[in-house]
C-alpha cells in the first residue's frame, strides 16, 4: 500500500474555476509535507511546504492545508489559469530521516480547459 | 543560474547496452539524488548521495550504479540496459539540512 495517496488521479476543469486536490498519507513519524508542481516534460518544482504545526499556507492562488491528526492535506487552486495544467505531487518526509524516506505520491494530473 | 543540468534529454538503447546519465548542479548543494518516474507512479529513489564521497541505495537500485564525482556531479550508470528500465530519469539536489529538492529536466530513456 502506498504511503502517500493522492486523489483524484486526474481532473479537468474550466479556466477560472476553483479545484481541490487531496493527499492522504500514512508516513509516521511525520516531518513535513510538500506540494510540487510538475509541468509536462519538466522536473517537479516546489509550491509549498508544511510542517506538522501548520494548518494552512498560501502561495498566490495556491492554498495548502494540513490536518496532522487525520494525516490529510489538500491543495486548493483558486481562479484556475491555463498555465495551471500540470501534475501536482504530494511529498512527505519522515522525522530525522535519510533521503530514502522522502516519499512521493503518484500525483494528480490537472487539465484546465479554456 | 542553471540549477540542475542533466544530459542527455533523450536516449534510445538496445537491450544489453550500457550508458551513463550525467547530472551537475551549481547551487553548492551537498545532497544529490537519482529518481525514476514511470507512468502512473510516483518518483522512486534509485540512489542518493548525502554528501561528496558517499552514496547509498534507494528504493529501486538494482541494475544501476552511481558515482559522486565531486560536489557538483552525480552520474547514473546502466551497465546492461533492460526494457524494464524504460522510464524518465530525474536528477535532483538539495541542501544537507533542507528538504526542498531542485530537479533537472529529466532524461527520457527507452530500451528496446
Interface residues (C-beta under 8 A of the other chain):
Chain A: X2 X4 X9 X31 X32 X34 X41 X42 X43 X44 X45 X46 X49 X89 X93 X98 X99 X100 X102 X103 X104 X105 X106 X107
Chain B: X4 X31 X33 X35 X40 X41 X42 X43 X44 X45 X48 X50 X56 X57 X58 X59 X90 X92 X99 X100 X101 X102 X103 X104 X105 X106
